[in-house]
Amino acid sequence: MESIFIDSNVWNLLFEQKINLLLMEQQGEPIASYVEELEEIVDSTSDIGWGYHDALGDMFYKVFGGAK
């Protein structure tokens, strides 16, 4: 089976789109459970390396600040 490599830019774009969709749907305060889910995604990337965790964290905290 051939493995598929997806560039981190693709994952960054998907994460950013999820944030944007959440904000558009809510038109105000985001649903806490979604914010928690996004923050868990950011936390789960801490050991990936290559700045990926930092990029997701920057996107998350730019929009939601320190959510925890």
Order of alpha helices (4+ residues) and beta strands (2+ residues): alpha-alpha-alpha
